[in-house]
Amino acid sequence: MGRKYLDTALAQTIAWLWLGFLVAGVVAWFAYQYWRKRHPPAVPEPERSYSQRLEQRLAKNPSTAKRKRRGGSAKSHPRRHG
């Protein structure tokens, strides 16, 4: 049995498709690099100290600054002996 070769037109079409995908990928990569140079990522804020974060958190919600009652929950009733 002889070896069958691919049709030349089909092989050429497949080669052109692969080349087109390769060129499209390279163009997309260069476009992305160009865009990133024009739009650099935002610089993150430096992390604040614990005291600054605490101050902001307490100023945001004043109810968090209240002291917790030590006598148990407000819903529980005192036990009656007798």
N, C-alpha and C positions, 0 to 999 in steps of 0.2 A: 504494500500500500504506500502510495506516495504521500509526501507531506503537503498539506493544503496551506496555501498562503492567504492572508487576509486580502480582501479587495482593496486595491490601492486608494480608491476614492473614499472608502469607509475609514481606512487608516489615516488618511490625510484630514478628514473631518474630525476624527477623535483628537488628533494632534492639535488642530486649530482650536478646538474647544478647551483642551488643557492649557494651551498657551494663553487663551483669552482669560481663563480663570486666574492664571498666574499674574498676568498684567493687571487685572482688576484688583487683585489682592495687594499688589505693590502700590498701585495708585491710591487705594484706600488707606494704606499705611502711611504714605507720605501726606495725604490730606489730613489724617488724624494728627500727625506730628506738627503740621503747619498750624492746625487749629489749637493745639495745646500750647504752642508758643504764644499765640495771641490771647489765650484765656488760661492763665496759670491758676492752679488751685488756690483756694482761699487759705490764708495763713491762720492756723488755729490760735485761739486765744491762749495765752500762757495760763497754766493752772494756778488758781488762786490758793492762798494759804487757808488752813483750816479755819482760822478765826474770821477771815473774810467770807468764806462760804457759810459759816454759822451765822454771822451777822446778817447776811442776805436772807437766809432761810427764816430767821426769826422775824425779820422785818416784813417778809412776804405774808406770813400768817401769824398774827399776834396770839392766837389761841394756843399755839404750840409752846409758848413761853410760860404758860400757867403750870403751877406745880400740881402734881398728881396727889389726890387724896390718899392718905395711908390707911384709912379705916375700912377699906373694901369698896365694893361698887356701890353706887347710889341706889341701885334697884333692890339691894338686899335689905331686909328688915332685921332689926336686932332680934335675937332669940329670946323667947320668954321662958323663964324658969317657973315651974310650978305645977 
